């Protein structure tokens, strides 16, 4: 994979994965925006839809976990390490 979005860092670069190109930055930016929207929905949804704050919090936490797992899966499948 020559054009992987993320790359595994070497010993001199630290641990984990680094963003390699513009596609990787775009995926990261979309992930951060989605997480911010999900977090904001925890506040606004109970007011707008008159749902239980606790139930809304559980749904929001579930959505955040799904987004995190999806992001890690994208990193693992589009990395060169």
C-alpha positions as CSV (number, residue, x, y, z in Angstrom):
1,X,0.0,0.0,0.0
2,X,2.0,3.0,-1.2
3,X,-0.8,5.5,-0.7
4,X,-1.9,4.5,2.8
5,X,-3.8,7.2,4.7
6,X,-2.0,6.5,8.0
7,X,1.4,5.1,8.8
8,X,2.8,3.2,11.7
9,X,5.4,5.4,13.4
10,X,8.9,4.3,13.8
11,X,10.8,4.1,17.1
12,X,12.1,7.7,16.7
13,X,8.6,9.0,16.0
14,X,6.8,7.7,19.1
15,X,4.1,5.1,19.2
16,X,0.9,4.4,17.4
17,X,-0.1,5.8,14.0
18,X,0.5,9.1,12.3
19,X,-1.5,10.8,9.6
20,X,0.3,10.4,6.3
21,X,-1.6,12.4,3.6
22,X,-4.6,14.6,2.9
23,X,-7.1,11.7,2.9
24,X,-6.0,10.7,6.4
25,X,-6.4,14.3,7.6
26,X,-9.9,14.4,6.0
27,X,-10.9,11.2,7.7
28,X,-9.6,12.4,11.0
29,X,-11.4,15.8,10.6
30,X,-14.7,14.1,9.7
31,X,-14.4,11.8,12.8
32,X,-13.7,14.8,15.1
33,X,-16.7,16.7,13.7
34,X,-19.0,13.7,14.1
35,X,-17.9,13.1,17.7
36,X,-18.5,16.8,18.4
37,X,-22.0,16.6,16.9
38,X,-22.8,13.5,18.9
39,X,-21.6,15.2,22.1
40,X,-23.7,18.3,21.4
41,X,-26.7,16.1,20.7
42,X,-26.5,14.9,24.3
43,X,-27.5,18.4,25.4
44,X,-30.0,19.4,22.6
45,X,-31.9,16.2,22.0
46,X,-33.7,16.0,25.4
47,X,-34.8,19.7,25.0
48,X,-36.0,19.3,21.4
49,X,-37.6,15.9,21.6
50,X,-38.5,15.8,25.3
51,X,-36.7,12.5,25.9
52,X,-35.2,11.3,29.1
53,X,-31.7,12.8,29.6
54,X,-30.4,9.4,30.9
55,X,-31.7,7.5,27.9
56,X,-30.3,10.1,25.6
57,X,-26.9,9.9,27.3
58,X,-26.8,6.1,26.9
59,X,-27.6,6.5,23.2
60,X,-25.0,9.1,22.7
61,X,-22.4,7.0,24.5
62,X,-23.3,4.1,22.3
63,X,-22.9,6.3,19.2
64,X,-19.6,7.6,20.3
65,X,-18.3,4.1,20.9
66,X,-19.5,3.0,17.4
67,X,-17.7,6.0,15.9
68,X,-14.5,5.2,17.8
69,X,-14.5,1.6,16.7
70,X,-15.2,2.6,13.1
71,X,-12.4,5.1,13.1
72,X,-9.9,2.6,14.5
73,X,-11.1,0.1,11.9
74,X,-10.4,2.6,9.2
75,X,-7.0,3.3,10.6
76,X,-6.2,-0.4,10.7
77,X,-7.4,-1.1,7.1
78,X,-5.8,2.0,5.5
79,X,-2.4,2.0,7.2
80,X,0.9,0.9,5.8
81,X,2.1,-0.6,9.1
